Amino acid sequence: MHRPTLPIERKLEHFTSRAVAALLVGASCGVALFQIYFLRELLAAEVLLGLIFVPLLTIVAIMYTIGAISEWGVEKLAVKAHSSSRPAVRGRNPF
């Protein structure tokens, strides 16, 4: 026995596997294009953010280096000044 076709089945009869394959390929290409576009936008944002932070990082690194060198110099001067000075003790010889 052959059953009668439903109206929706008649509408879907013209969709062949070739049409479905073409639809899937088109959808896949669309998704790939969107992914490429968003990847480009993400990379551009990363580059711009890097261009902003590289000068800031350079300034901070220079300031840190100057501070470390000056702290080292002050410590050296303090040790030198302390070792060469005489104690300010009156009335008795501490040595």
PDB file with one MODEL, atoms N, CA, C and O in Angstrom:
MODEL        1
ATOM      1  N   MET A   1       0.809  -1.184   0.000  1.00  0.00           N
ATOM      2  CA  MET A   1       0.000   0.000   0.000  1.00  0.00           C
ATOM      3  C   MET A   1       0.855   1.250   0.000  1.00  0.00           C
ATOM      4  O   MET A   1       1.895   1.337   0.653  1.00  0.00           O
ATOM      5  N   HIS A   2       0.391   2.162  -0.724  1.00  0.00           N
ATOM      6  CA  HIS A   2       1.085   3.428  -0.831  1.00  0.00           C
ATOM      7  C   HIS A   2       0.308   4.470  -0.047  1.00  0.00           C
ATOM      8  O   HIS A   2      -0.891   4.651  -0.259  1.00  0.00           O
ATOM      9  N   ARG A   3       0.991   5.153   0.859  1.00  0.00           N
ATOM     10  CA  ARG A   3       0.289   6.144   1.678  1.00  0.00           C
ATOM     11  C   ARG A   3       0.267   7.482   0.942  1.00  0.00           C
ATOM     12  O   ARG A   3       1.155   7.747   0.132  1.00  0.00           O
ATOM     13  N   PRO A   4      -0.699   8.306   1.197  1.00  0.00           N
ATOM     14  CA  PRO A   4      -0.770   9.602   0.518  1.00  0.00           C
ATOM     15  C   PRO A   4       0.309  10.545   1.045  1.00  0.00           C
ATOM     16  O   PRO A   4       0.690  10.473   2.214  1.00  0.00           O
ATOM     17  N   THR A   5       0.788  11.409   0.195  1.00  0.00           N
ATOM     18  CA  THR A   5       1.819  12.362   0.605  1.00  0.00           C
ATOM     19  C   THR A   5       1.182  13.551   1.301  1.00  0.00           C
ATOM     20  O   THR A   5       0.093  14.004   0.947  1.00  0.00           O
ATOM     21  N   LEU A   6       1.886  14.031   2.283  1.00  0.00           N
ATOM     22  CA  LEU A   6       1.415  15.190   3.033  1.00  0.00           C
ATOM     23  C   LEU A   6       1.827  16.464   2.295  1.00  0.00           C
ATOM     24  O   LEU A   6       2.745  16.427   1.475  1.00  0.00           O
ATOM     25  N   PRO A   7       1.160  17.599   2.573  1.00  0.00           N
ATOM     26  CA  PRO A   7       1.524  18.840   1.876  1.00  0.00           C
ATOM     27  C   PRO A   7       2.978  19.267   2.135  1.00  0.00           C
ATOM     28  O   PRO A   7       3.650  19.786   1.243  1.00  0.00           O
ATOM     29  N   ILE A   8       3.441  19.044   3.345  1.00  0.00           N
ATOM     30  CA  ILE A   8       4.816  19.433   3.634  1.00  0.00           C
ATOM     31  C   ILE A   8       5.797  18.557   2.862  1.00  0.00           C
ATOM     32  O   ILE A   8       6.862  19.024   2.455  1.00  0.00           O
ATOM     33  N   GLU A   9       5.445  17.305   2.661  1.00  0.00           N
ATOM     34  CA  GLU A   9       6.319  16.424   1.895  1.00  0.00           C
ATOM     35  C   GLU A   9       6.400  16.879   0.446  1.00  0.00           C
ATOM     36  O   GLU A   9       7.457  16.782  -0.178  1.00  0.00           O
ATOM     37  N   ARG A  10       5.295  17.373  -0.090  1.00  0.00           N
ATOM     38  CA  ARG A  10       5.313  17.855  -1.465  1.00  0.00           C
ATOM     39  C   ARG A  10       6.195  19.094  -1.599  1.00  0.00           C
ATOM     40  O   ARG A  10       6.853  19.278  -2.623  1.00  0.00           O
ATOM     41  N   LYS A  11       6.213  19.955  -0.559  1.00  0.00           N
ATOM     42  CA  LYS A  11       7.046  21.142  -0.598  1.00  0.00           C
ATOM     43  C   LYS A  11       8.525  20.793  -0.484  1.00  0.00           C
ATOM     44  O   LYS A  11       9.381  21.481  -1.041  1.00  0.00           O
ATOM     45  N   LEU A  12       8.813  19.727   0.236  1.00  0.00           N
ATOM     46  CA  LEU A  12      10.207  19.350   0.446  1.00  0.00           C
ATOM     47  C   LEU A  12      10.760  18.443  -0.641  1.00  0.00           C
ATOM     48  O   LEU A  12      11.951  18.133  -0.632  1.00  0.00           O
ATOM     49  N   GLU A  13       9.934  18.015  -1.564  1.00  0.00           N
ATOM     50  CA  GLU A  13      10.392  17.091  -2.597  1.00  0.00           C
ATOM     51  C   GLU A  13      11.459  17.700  -3.491  1.00  0.00           C
ATOM     52  O   GLU A  13      12.353  16.991  -3.953  1.00  0.00           O
ATOM     53  N   HIS A  14      11.382  18.993  -3.741  1.00  0.00           N
ATOM     54  CA  HIS A  14      12.339  19.597  -4.659  1.00  0.00           C
ATOM     55  C   HIS A  14      13.717  19.820  -4.017  1.00  0.00           C
ATOM     56  O   HIS A  14      14.682  20.121  -4.720  1.00  0.00           O
ATOM     57  N   PHE A  15      13.813  19.675  -2.685  1.00  0.00           N
ATOM     58  CA  PHE A  15      15.121  19.753  -2.036  1.00  0.00           C
ATOM     59  C   PHE A  15      15.830  18.420  -2.200  1.00  0.00           C
ATOM     60  O   PHE A  15      15.432  17.412  -1.616  1.00  0.00           O
ATOM     61  N   THR A  16      16.862  18.428  -2.984  1.00  0.00           N
ATOM     62  CA  THR A  16      17.631  17.203  -3.173  1.00  0.00           C
ATOM     63  C   THR A  16      18.847  17.255  -2.274  1.00  0.00           C
ATOM     64  O   THR A  16      19.090  18.254  -1.596  1.00  0.00           O
ATOM     65  N   SER A  17      19.584  16.210  -2.272  1.00  0.00           N
ATOM     66  CA  SER A  17      20.790  16.184  -1.458  1.00  0.00           C
ATOM     67  C   SER A  17      21.820  17.187  -1.980  1.00  0.00           C
ATOM     68  O   SER A  17      22.638  17.694  -1.213  1.00  0.00           O
ATOM     69  N   ARG A  18      21.781  17.471  -3.269  1.00  0.00           N
ATOM     70  CA  ARG A  18      22.698  18.464  -3.840  1.00  0.00           C
ATOM     71  C   ARG A  18      22.363  19.864  -3.313  1.00  0.00           C
ATOM     72  O   ARG A  18      23.264  20.645  -3.006  1.00  0.00           O
ATOM     73  N   ALA A  19      21.094  20.170  -3.212  1.00  0.00           N
ATOM     74  CA  ALA A  19      20.687  21.478  -2.701  1.00  0.00           C
ATOM     75  C   ALA A  19      21.051  21.617  -1.222  1.00  0.00           C
ATOM     76  O   ALA A  19      21.491  22.678  -0.780  1.00  0.00           O
ATOM     77  N   VAL A  20      20.866  20.544  -0.468  1.00  0.00           N
ATOM     78  CA  VAL A  20      21.220  20.580   0.955  1.00  0.00           C
ATOM     79  C   VAL A  20      22.731  20.730   1.106  1.00  0.00           C
ATOM     80  O   VAL A  20      23.201  21.469   1.971  1.00  0.00           O
ATOM     81  N   ALA A  21      23.481  20.040   0.276  1.00  0.00           N
ATOM     82  CA  ALA A  21      24.937  20.148   0.330  1.00  0.00           C
ATOM     83  C   ALA A  21      25.380  21.570  -0.012  1.00  0.00           C
ATOM     84  O   ALA A  21      26.267  22.119   0.642  1.00  0.00           O
ATOM     85  N   ALA A  22      24.766  22.167  -1.030  1.00  0.00           N
ATOM     86  CA  ALA A  22      25.110  23.534  -1.396  1.00  0.00           C
ATOM     87  C   ALA A  22      24.765  24.499  -0.274  1.00  0.00           C
ATOM     88  O   ALA A  22      25.515  25.440  -0.014  1.00  0.00           O
ATOM     89  N   LEU A  23      23.648  24.276   0.386  1.00  0.00           N
ATOM     90  CA  LEU A  23      23.252  25.117   1.507  1.00  0.00           C
ATOM     91  C   LEU A  23      24.253  24.989   2.653  1.00  0.00           C
ATOM     92  O   LEU A  23      24.636  25.990   3.259  1.00  0.00           O
ATOM     93  N   LEU A  24      24.672  23.775   2.946  1.00  0.00           N
ATOM     94  CA  LEU A  24      25.638  23.569   4.025  1.00  0.00           C
ATOM     95  C   LEU A  24      26.998  24.178   3.687  1.00  0.00           C
ATOM     96  O   LEU A  24      27.653  24.754   4.556  1.00  0.00           O
ATOM     97  N   VAL A  25      27.418  24.056   2.446  1.00  0.00           N
ATOM     98  CA  VAL A  25      28.691  24.656   2.039  1.00  0.00           C
ATOM     99  C   VAL A  25      28.602  26.176   2.133  1.00  0.00           C
ATOM    100  O   VAL A  25      29.537  26.826   2.600  1.00  0.00           O
ATOM    101  N   GLY A  26      27.500  26.734   1.696  1.00  0.00           N
ATOM    102  CA  GLY A  26      27.314  28.187   1.787  1.00  0.00           C
ATOM    103  C   GLY A  26      27.312  28.671   3.227  1.00  0.00           C
ATOM    104  O   GLY A  26      27.928  29.688   3.547  1.00  0.00           O
ATOM    105  N   ALA A  27      26.622  27.944   4.097  1.00  0.00           N
ATOM    106  CA  ALA A  27      26.595  28.317   5.510  1.00  0.00           C
ATOM    107  C   ALA A  27      27.984  28.194   6.123  1.00  0.00           C
ATOM    108  O   ALA A  27      28.394  29.041   6.916  1.00  0.00           O
ATOM    109  N   SER A  28      28.702  27.149   5.759  1.00  0.00           N
ATOM    110  CA  SER A  28      30.066  26.971   6.279  1.00  0.00           C
ATOM    111  C   SER A  28      30.983  28.093   5.811  1.00  0.00           C
ATOM    112  O   SER A  28      31.801  28.592   6.583  1.00  0.00           O
ATOM    113  N   CYS A  29      30.850  28.485   4.559  1.00  0.00           N
ATOM    114  CA  CYS A  29      31.663  29.601   4.044  1.00  0.00           C
ATOM    115  C   CYS A  29      31.322  30.901   4.771  1.00  0.00           C
ATOM    116  O   CYS A  29      32.207  31.693   5.093  1.00  0.00           O
ATOM    117  N   GLY A  30      30.037  31.109   5.024  1.00  0.00           N
ATOM    118  CA  GLY A  30      29.637  32.310   5.759  1.00  0.00           C
ATOM    119  C   GLY A  30      30.216  32.338   7.159  1.00  0.00           C
ATOM    120  O   GLY A  30      30.698  33.377   7.612  1.00  0.00           O
ATOM    121  N   VAL A  31      30.175  31.215   7.846  1.00  0.00           N
ATOM    122  CA  VAL A  31      30.744  31.136   9.190  1.00  0.00           C
ATOM    123  C   VAL A  31      32.249  31.361   9.137  1.00  0.00           C
ATOM    124  O   VAL A  31      32.801  32.059   9.988  1.00  0.00           O
ATOM    125  N   ALA A  32      32.919  30.776   8.147  1.00  0.00           N
ATOM    126  CA  ALA A  32      34.371  30.953   8.015  1.00  0.00           C
ATOM    127  C   ALA A  32      34.722  32.413   7.754  1.00  0.00           C
ATOM    128  O   ALA A  32      35.699  32.920   8.305  1.00  0.00           O
ATOM    129  N   LEU A  33      33.933  33.099   6.915  1.00  0.00           N
ATOM    130  CA  LEU A  33      34.200  34.511   6.645  1.00  0.00           C
ATOM    131  C   LEU A  33      34.019  35.359   7.897  1.00  0.00           C
ATOM    132  O   LEU A  33      34.811  36.264   8.159  1.00  0.00           O
ATOM    133  N   PHE A  34      32.980  35.067   8.669  1.00  0.00           N
ATOM    134  CA  PHE A  34      32.792  35.791   9.919  1.00  0.00           C
ATOM    135  C   PHE A  34      33.942  35.537  10.875  1.00  0.00           C
ATOM    136  O   PHE A  34      34.399  36.459  11.550  1.00  0.00           O
ATOM    137  N   GLN A  35      34.419  34.297  10.942  1.00  0.00           N
ATOM    138  CA  GLN A  35      35.540  33.980  11.832  1.00  0.00           C
ATOM    139  C   GLN A  35      36.803  34.721  11.402  1.00  0.00           C
ATOM    140  O   GLN A  35      37.533  35.232  12.251  1.00  0.00           O
ATOM    141  N   ILE A  36      37.068  34.786  10.122  1.00  0.00           N
ATOM    142  CA  ILE A  36      38.244  35.497   9.628  1.00  0.00           C
ATOM    143  C   ILE A  36      38.128  36.984   9.942  1.00  0.00           C
ATOM    144  O   ILE A  36      39.103  37.615  10.351  1.00  0.00           O
ATOM    145  N   TYR A  37      36.933  37.542   9.748  1.00  0.00           N
ATOM    146  CA  TYR A  37      36.721  38.965  10.043  1.00  0.00           C
ATOM    147  C   TYR A  37      36.962  39.249  11.523  1.00  0.00           C
ATOM    148  O   TYR A  37      37.661  40.201  11.868  1.00  0.00           O
ATOM    149  N   PHE A  38      36.382  38.420  12.403  1.00  0.00           N
ATOM    150  CA  PHE A  38      36.544  38.668  13.837  1.00  0.00           C
ATOM    151  C   PHE A  38      37.978  38.432  14.284  1.00  0.00           C
ATOM    152  O   PHE A  38      38.449  39.099  15.206  1.00  0.00           O
ATOM    153  N   LEU A  39      38.683  37.500  13.655  1.00  0.00           N
ATOM    154  CA  LEU A  39      40.086  37.280  13.977  1.00  0.00           C
ATOM    155  C   LEU A  39      40.907  38.507  13.594  1.00  0.00           C
ATOM    156  O   LEU A  39      41.781  38.928  14.351  1.00  0.00           O
ATOM    157  N   ARG A  40      40.636  39.080  12.431  1.00  0.00           N
ATOM    158  CA  ARG A  40      41.339  40.294  12.018  1.00  0.00           C
ATOM    159  C   ARG A  40      41.075  41.435  12.990  1.00  0.00           C
ATOM    160  O   ARG A  40      41.992  42.172  13.352  1.00  0.00           O
ATOM    161  N   GLU A  41      39.834  41.579  13.409  1.00  0.00           N
ATOM    162  CA  GLU A  41      39.503  42.639  14.357  1.00  0.00           C
ATOM    163  C   GLU A  41      40.204  42.418  15.696  1.00  0.00           C
ATOM    164  O   GLU A  41      40.696  43.369  16.304  1.00  0.00           O
ATOM    165  N   LEU A  42      40.252  41.186  16.149  1.00  0.00           N
ATOM    166  CA  LEU A  42      40.917  40.868  17.411  1.00  0.00           C
ATOM    167  C   LEU A  42      42.410  41.165  17.318  1.00  0.00           C
ATOM    168  O   LEU A  42      42.983  41.742  18.242  1.00  0.00           O
ATOM    169  N   LEU A  43      43.044  40.780  16.218  1.00  0.00           N
ATOM    170  CA  LEU A  43      44.472  41.046  16.050  1.00  0.00           C
ATOM    171  C   LEU A  43      44.746  42.549  15.976  1.00  0.00           C
ATOM    172  O   LEU A  43      45.736  43.026  16.532  1.00  0.00           O
ATOM    173  N   ALA A  44      43.885  43.289  15.302  1.00  0.00           N
ATOM    174  CA  ALA A  44      44.056  44.740  15.229  1.00  0.00           C
ATOM    175  C   ALA A  44      43.934  45.369  16.619  1.00  0.00           C
ATOM    176  O   ALA A  44      44.702  46.268  16.959  1.00  0.00           O
ATOM    177  N   ALA A  45      42.995  44.913  17.404  1.00  0.00           N
ATOM    178  CA  ALA A  45      42.836  45.439  18.766  1.00  0.00           C
ATOM    179  C   ALA A  45      44.065  45.113  19.615  1.00  0.00           C
ATOM    180  O   ALA A  45      44.515  45.952  20.394  1.00  0.00           O
ATOM    181  N   GLU A  46      44.604  43.916  19.473  1.00  0.00           N
ATOM    182  CA  GLU A  46      45.803  43.528  20.218  1.00  0.00           C
ATOM    183  C   GLU A  46      46.982  44.416  19.839  1.00  0.00           C
ATOM    184  O   GLU A  46      47.734  44.852  20.711  1.00  0.00           O
ATOM    185  N   VAL A  47      47.148  44.685  18.563  1.00  0.00           N
ATOM    186  CA  VAL A  47      48.269  45.516  18.106  1.00  0.00           C
ATOM    187  C   VAL A  47      48.117  46.942  18.638  1.00  0.00           C
ATOM    188  O   VAL A  47      49.086  47.531  19.118  1.00  0.00           O
ATOM    189  N   LEU A  48      46.919  47.490  18.555  1.00  0.00           N
ATOM    190  CA  LEU A  48      46.715  48.852  19.050  1.00  0.00           C
ATOM    191  C   LEU A  48      46.945  48.935  20.557  1.00  0.00           C
ATOM    192  O   LEU A  48      47.545  49.898  21.036  1.00  0.00           O
ATOM    193  N   LEU A  49      46.483  47.953  21.299  1.00  0.00           N
ATOM    194  CA  LEU A  49      46.710  47.940  22.738  1.00  0.00           C
ATOM    195  C   LEU A  49      48.194  47.807  23.039  1.00  0.00           C
ATOM    196  O   LEU A  49      48.701  48.443  23.963  1.00  0.00           O
ATOM    197  N   GLY A  50      48.890  46.987  22.267  1.00  0.00           N
ATOM    198  CA  GLY A  50      50.333  46.849  22.447  1.00  0.00           C
ATOM    199  C   GLY A  50      51.058  48.146  22.160  1.00  0.00           C
ATOM    200  O   GLY A  50      52.006  48.490  22.866  1.00  0.00           O
ATOM    201  N   LEU A  51      50.631  48.879  21.131  1.00  0.00           N
ATOM    202  CA  LEU A  51      51.262  50.151  20.811  1.00  0.00           C
ATOM    203  C   LEU A  51      51.042  51.192  21.901  1.00  0.00           C
ATOM    204  O   LEU A  51      51.843  52.114  22.057  1.00  0.00           O
ATOM    205  N   ILE A  52      49.970  51.045  22.645  1.00  0.00           N
ATOM    206  CA  ILE A  52      49.723  51.962  23.752  1.00  0.00           C
ATOM    207  C   ILE A  52      50.582  51.584  24.956  1.00  0.00           C
ATOM    208  O   ILE A  52      51.128  52.463  25.622  1.00  0.00           O
ATOM    209  N   PHE A  53      50.708  50.290  25.243  1.00  0.00           N
ATOM    210  CA  PHE A  53      51.374  49.872  26.462  1.00  0.00           C
ATOM    211  C   PHE A  53      52.887  49.747  26.340  1.00  0.00           C
ATOM    212  O   PHE A  53      53.569  49.759  27.365  1.00  0.00           O
ATOM    213  N   VAL A  54      53.439  49.629  25.153  1.00  0.00           N
ATOM    214  CA  VAL A  54      54.895  49.517  25.011  1.00  0.00           C
ATOM    215  C   VAL A  54      55.595  50.790  25.491  1.00  0.00           C
ATOM    216  O   VAL A  54      56.563  50.680  26.243  1.00  0.00           O
ATOM    217  N   PRO A  55      55.163  51.986  25.101  1.00  0.00           N
ATOM    218  CA  PRO A  55      55.830  53.176  25.655  1.00  0.00           C
ATOM    219  C   PRO A  55      55.677  53.291  27.173  1.00  0.00           C
ATOM    220  O   PRO A  55      56.606  53.700  27.870  1.00  0.00           O
ATOM    221  N   LEU A  56      54.508  52.931  27.670  1.00  0.00           N
ATOM    222  CA  LEU A  56      54.295  52.971  29.118  1.00  0.00           C
ATOM    223  C   LEU A  56      55.223  51.993  29.825  1.00  0.00           C
ATOM    224  O   LEU A  56      55.806  52.327  30.857  1.00  0.00           O
ATOM    225  N   LEU A  57      55.364  50.800  29.284  1.00  0.00           N
ATOM    226  CA  LEU A  57      56.270  49.810  29.861  1.00  0.00           C
ATOM    227  C   LEU A  57      57.714  50.299  29.824  1.00  0.00           C
ATOM    228  O   LEU A  57      58.465  50.088  30.776  1.00  0.00           O
ATOM    229  N   THR A  58      58.101  50.944  28.744  1.00  0.00           N
ATOM    230  CA  THR A  58      59.462  51.467  28.615  1.00  0.00           C
ATOM    231  C   THR A  58      59.731  52.546  29.662  1.00  0.00           C
ATOM    232  O   THR A  58      60.790  52.548  30.290  1.00  0.00           O
ATOM    233  N   ILE A  59      58.794  53.451  29.851  1.00  0.00           N
ATOM    234  CA  ILE A  59      58.955  54.516  30.846  1.00  0.00           C
ATOM    235  C   ILE A  59      59.069  53.930  32.247  1.00  0.00           C
ATOM    236  O   ILE A  59      59.926  54.344  33.028  1.00  0.00           O
ATOM    237  N   VAL A  60      58.214  52.975  32.566  1.00  0.00           N
ATOM    238  CA  VAL A  60      58.252  52.356  33.892  1.00  0.00           C
ATOM    239  C   VAL A  60      59.560  51.602  34.090  1.00  0.00           C
ATOM    240  O   VAL A  60      60.136  51.659  35.176  1.00  0.00           O
ATOM    241  N   ALA A  61      60.039  50.904  33.079  1.00  0.00           N
ATOM    242  CA  ALA A  61      61.297  50.167  33.199  1.00  0.00           C
ATOM    243  C   ALA A  61      62.472  51.120  33.418  1.00  0.00           C
ATOM    244  O   ALA A  61      63.359  50.835  34.223  1.00  0.00           O
ATOM    245  N   ILE A  62      62.485  52.240  32.713  1.00  0.00           N
ATOM    246  CA  ILE A  62      63.555  53.222  32.899  1.00  0.00           C
ATOM    247  C   ILE A  62      63.507  53.812  34.309  1.00  0.00           C
ATOM    248  O   ILE A  62      64.543  53.950  34.960  1.00  0.00           O
ATOM    249  N   MET A  63      62.315  54.157  34.778  1.00  0.00           N
ATOM    250  CA  MET A  63      62.182  54.707  36.131  1.00  0.00           C
ATOM    251  C   MET A  63      62.602  53.694  37.191  1.00  0.00           C
ATOM    252  O   MET A  63      63.242  54.066  38.174  1.00  0.00           O
ATOM    253  N   TYR A  64      62.258  52.438  37.012  1.00  0.00           N
ATOM    254  CA  TYR A  64      62.646  51.401  37.953  1.00  0.00           C
ATOM    255  C   TYR A  64      64.164  51.234  37.979  1.00  0.00           C
ATOM    256  O   TYR A  64      64.760  51.098  39.047  1.00  0.00           O
ATOM    257  N   THR A  65      64.781  51.244  36.804  1.00  0.00           N
ATOM    258  CA  THR A  65      66.234  51.089  36.729  1.00  0.00           C
ATOM    259  C   THR A  65      66.937  52.263  37.400  1.00  0.00           C
ATOM    260  O   THR A  65      67.899  52.067  38.143  1.00  0.00           O
ATOM    261  N   ILE A  66      66.467  53.469  37.146  1.00  0.00           N
ATOM    262  CA  ILE A  66      67.065  54.645  37.795  1.00  0.00           C
ATOM    263  C   ILE A  66      66.903  54.555  39.309  1.00  0.00           C
ATOM    264  O   ILE A  66      67.837  54.858  40.051  1.00  0.00           O
ATOM    265  N   GLY A  67      65.738  54.146  39.766  1.00  0.00           N
ATOM    266  CA  GLY A  67      65.504  53.999  41.206  1.00  0.00           C
ATOM    267  C   GLY A  67      66.389  52.936  41.831  1.00  0.00           C
ATOM    268  O   GLY A  67      66.923  53.135  42.922  1.00  0.00           O
ATOM    269  N   ALA A  68      66.552  51.798  41.143  1.00  0.00           N
ATOM    270  CA  ALA A  68      67.400  50.733  41.679  1.00  0.00           C
ATOM    271  C   ALA A  68      68.858  51.159  41.738  1.00  0.00           C
ATOM    272  O   ALA A  68      69.554  50.872  42.711  1.00  0.00           O
ATOM    273  N   ILE A  69      69.321  51.847  40.694  1.00  0.00           N
ATOM    274  CA  ILE A  69      70.716  52.315  40.683  1.00  0.00           C
ATOM    275  C   ILE A  69      70.936  53.360  41.779  1.00  0.00           C
ATOM    276  O   ILE A  69      71.958  53.330  42.464  1.00  0.00           O
ATOM    277  N   SER A  70      69.992  54.277  41.948  1.00  0.00           N
ATOM    278  CA  SER A  70      70.169  55.307  42.981  1.00  0.00           C
ATOM    279  C   SER A  70      70.110  54.697  44.380  1.00  0.00           C
ATOM    280  O   SER A  70      70.841  55.129  45.270  1.00  0.00           O
ATOM    281  N   GLU A  71      69.250  53.700  44.584  1.00  0.00           N
ATOM    282  CA  GLU A  71      69.191  53.041  45.887  1.00  0.00           C
ATOM    283  C   GLU A  71      70.503  52.316  46.186  1.00  0.00           C
ATOM    284  O   GLU A  71      70.995  52.353  47.314  1.00  0.00           O
ATOM    285  N   TRP A  72      71.056  51.671  45.190  1.00  0.00           N
ATOM    286  CA  TRP A  72      72.338  50.992  45.356  1.00  0.00           C
ATOM    287  C   TRP A  72      73.432  52.001  45.699  1.00  0.00           C
ATOM    288  O   TRP A  72      74.258  51.753  46.577  1.00  0.00           O
ATOM    289  N   GLY A  73      73.436  53.136  45.006  1.00  0.00           N
ATOM    290  CA  GLY A  73      74.435  54.168  45.277  1.00  0.00           C
ATOM    291  C   GLY A  73      74.301  54.751  46.669  1.00  0.00           C
ATOM    292  O   GLY A  73      75.306  54.982  47.342  1.00  0.00           O
ATOM    293  N   VAL A  74      73.075  54.993  47.111  1.00  0.00           N
ATOM    294  CA  VAL A  74      72.855  55.537  48.456  1.00  0.00           C
ATOM    295  C   VAL A  74      73.319  54.539  49.514  1.00  0.00           C
ATOM    296  O   VAL A  74      73.917  54.934  50.515  1.00  0.00           O
ATOM    297  N   GLU A  75      73.051  53.261  49.305  1.00  0.00           N
ATOM    298  CA  GLU A  75      73.515  52.245  50.265  1.00  0.00           C
ATOM    299  C   GLU A  75      75.038  52.206  50.318  1.00  0.00           C
ATOM    300  O   GLU A  75      75.620  52.105  51.399  1.00  0.00           O
ATOM    301  N   LYS A  76      75.684  52.285  49.162  1.00  0.00           N
ATOM    302  CA  LYS A  76      77.149  52.285  49.129  1.00  0.00           C
ATOM    303  C   LYS A  76      77.702  53.507  49.867  1.00  0.00           C
ATOM    304  O   LYS A  76      78.663  53.393  50.628  1.00  0.00           O
ATOM    305  N   LEU A  77      77.094  54.673  49.639  1.00  0.00           N
ATOM    306  CA  LEU A  77      77.550  55.882  50.326  1.00  0.00           C
ATOM    307  C   LEU A  77      77.320  55.785  51.823  1.00  0.00           C
ATOM    308  O   LEU A  77      78.152  56.249  52.603  1.00  0.00           O
ATOM    309  N   ALA A  78      76.215  55.196  52.240  1.00  0.00           N
ATOM    310  CA  ALA A  78      75.929  55.071  53.666  1.00  0.00           C
ATOM    311  C   ALA A  78      76.934  54.150  54.336  1.00  0.00           C
ATOM    312  O   ALA A  78      77.403  54.445  55.435  1.00  0.00           O
ATOM    313  N   VAL A  79      77.270  53.044  53.695  1.00  0.00           N
ATOM    314  CA  VAL A  79      78.250  52.124  54.261  1.00  0.00           C
ATOM    315  C   VAL A  79      79.615  52.797  54.334  1.00  0.00           C
ATOM    316  O   VAL A  79      80.325  52.654  55.330  1.00  0.00           O
ATOM    317  N   LYS A  80      79.980  53.515  53.306  1.00  0.00           N
ATOM    318  CA  LYS A  80      81.277  54.192  53.274  1.00  0.00           C
ATOM    319  C   LYS A  80      81.332  55.292  54.332  1.00  0.00           C
ATOM    320  O   LYS A  80      82.341  55.440  55.021  1.00  0.00           O
ATOM    321  N   ALA A  81      80.259  56.060  54.465  1.00  0.00           N
ATOM    322  CA  ALA A  81      80.231  57.136  55.449  1.00  0.00           C
ATOM    323  C   ALA A  81      80.240  56.571  56.867  1.00  0.00           C
ATOM    324  O   ALA A  81      80.871  57.139  57.759  1.00  0.00           O
ATOM    325  N   HIS A  82      79.552  55.469  57.074  1.00  0.00           N
ATOM    326  CA  HIS A  82      79.478  54.883  58.407  1.00  0.00           C
ATOM    327  C   HIS A  82      80.818  54.279  58.821  1.00  0.00           C
ATOM    328  O   HIS A  82      81.213  54.392  59.982  1.00  0.00           O
ATOM    329  N   SER A  83      81.503  53.655  57.911  1.00  0.00           N
ATOM    330  CA  SER A  83      82.753  52.994  58.258  1.00  0.00           C
ATOM    331  C   SER A  83      83.896  53.987  58.457  1.00  0.00           C
ATOM    332  O   SER A  83      84.837  53.688  59.193  1.00  0.00           O
ATOM    333  N   SER A  84      83.843  55.148  57.828  1.00  0.00           N
ATOM    334  CA  SER A  84      84.949  56.093  57.937  1.00  0.00           C
ATOM    335  C   SER A  84      84.727  57.138  59.023  1.00  0.00           C
ATOM    336  O   SER A  84      85.639  57.911  59.319  1.00  0.00           O
ATOM    337  N   SER A  85      83.568  57.182  59.612  1.00  0.00           N
ATOM    338  CA  SER A  85      83.293  58.204  60.625  1.00  0.00           C
ATOM    339  C   SER A  85      83.721  57.712  62.005  1.00  0.00           C
ATOM    340  O   SER A  85      83.766  56.511  62.274  1.00  0.00           O
ATOM    341  N   ARG A  86      84.027  58.655  62.853  1.00  0.00           N
ATOM    342  CA  ARG A  86      84.369  58.317  64.233  1.00  0.00           C
ATOM    343  C   ARG A  86      83.097  58.405  65.057  1.00  0.00           C
ATOM    344  O   ARG A  86      82.261  59.276  64.816  1.00  0.00           O
ATOM    345  N   PRO A  87      82.945  57.546  65.993  1.00  0.00           N
ATOM    346  CA  PRO A  87      81.751  57.625  66.832  1.00  0.00           C
ATOM    347  C   PRO A  87      81.771  58.894  67.683  1.00  0.00           C
ATOM    348  O   PRO A  87      82.822  59.327  68.155  1.00  0.00           O
ATOM    349  N   ALA A  88      80.618  59.461  67.863  1.00  0.00           N
ATOM    350  CA  ALA A  88      80.489  60.702  68.638  1.00  0.00           C
ATOM    351  C   ALA A  88      80.232  60.350  70.092  1.00  0.00           C
ATOM    352  O   ALA A  88      79.161  60.628  70.633  1.00  0.00           O
ATOM    353  N   VAL A  89      81.217  59.741  70.711  1.00  0.00           N
ATOM    354  CA  VAL A  89      81.098  59.370  72.138  1.00  0.00           C
ATOM    355  C   VAL A  89      82.115  60.189  72.900  1.00  0.00           C
ATOM    356  O   VAL A  89      83.294  60.208  72.548  1.00  0.00           O
ATOM    357  N   ARG A  90      81.682  60.842  73.909  1.00  0.00           N
ATOM    358  CA  ARG A  90      82.575  61.701  74.693  1.00  0.00           C
ATOM    359  C   ARG A  90      82.867  61.029  76.039  1.00  0.00           C
ATOM    360  O   ARG A  90      82.003  60.420  76.670  1.00  0.00           O
ATOM    361  N   GLY A  91      84.034  61.163  76.407  1.00  0.00           N
ATOM    362  CA  GLY A  91      84.388  60.726  77.755  1.00  0.00           C
ATOM    363  C   GLY A  91      84.974  59.340  77.817  1.00  0.00           C
ATOM    364  O   GLY A  91      85.628  59.017  78.808  1.00  0.00           O
ATOM    365  N   ARG A  92      84.786  58.524  76.848  1.00  0.00           N
ATOM    366  CA  ARG A  92      85.367  57.189  76.900  1.00  0.00           C
ATOM    367  C   ARG A  92      85.708  56.732  75.483  1.00  0.00           C
ATOM    368  O   ARG A  92      85.127  57.220  74.513  1.00  0.00           O
ATOM    369  N   ASN A  93      86.607  55.837  75.369  1.00  0.00           N
ATOM    370  CA  ASN A  93      87.040  55.301  74.087  1.00  0.00           C
ATOM    371  C   ASN A  93      86.287  53.980  73.857  1.00  0.00           C
ATOM    372  O   ASN A  93      86.484  53.032  74.618  1.00  0.00           O
ATOM    373  N   PRO A  94      85.447  53.897  72.848  1.00  0.00           N
ATOM    374  CA  PRO A  94      84.661  52.676  72.631  1.00  0.00           C
ATOM    375  C   PRO A  94      85.502  51.514  72.098  1.00  0.00           C
ATOM    376  O   PRO A  94      85.037  50.375  72.059  1.00  0.00           O
ATOM    377  N   PHE A  95      86.733  51.801  71.691  1.00  0.00           N
ATOM    378  CA  PHE A  95      87.530  50.710  71.096  1.00  0.00           C
ATOM    379  C   PHE A  95      88.438  50.152  72.117  1.00  0.00           C
ATOM    380  O   PHE A  95      89.196  49.226  71.829  1.00  0.00           O
TER     381      PHE A  95
ENDMDL
END
